[in-house]
Amino acid sequence: MRATLRSGHRSGPLKSSCIFVLKRSLCLVGSALLLAGCAWRGSTVLGKEPGGSAVSVAAVRGLPEQTPVVVRGTIVEKCPVAGCWFFLRDTSGVMKVDTKSAGFVVLEVPLGTTVSVGGHTGGSGDVRVVNASGIRY
């Protein structure tokens, strides 16, 4: 049994529950759209997708050559001509990343961009380099 007014509008508790359901549905839809928009962010991968947990620049310095690594930090300097190398800074230090052998360049990646770099350690002694296979930014 429905309580209706002459104009066909619902009244009383039934109208209140319909409004509540409508508000709740709109809230859920809005939340879902907000979450979907935040997740999309749109990142770019150059070369091979870096996979695994990131280690610090300081940790890379202690690893043997050809050790697979992922390092995360900020690009602070890069090759101005070809974009074939850059320096990456994290909270523990700065390290050179070489992209020549991976077949991509970072000319279009702005300084100050946070990147994740996958690759292998190279160099020797205190002069450690990551020979990149890919980056995500």
Buried (B, 14 or more C-beta within 10 A) or exposed (E): EEEEEEEEEBEEEEBEEEEEEEEEEEEEEEEEEEEEEEEEEEEEBBBBEBEEEBBBBEBBBEBEEEBEBBBBBBBEEBBEEEBBBBBBBBEBBEBBBBBEEBEBBBEEBEEEBEBBBBBBBBBEEEEBBBBBBBBBB
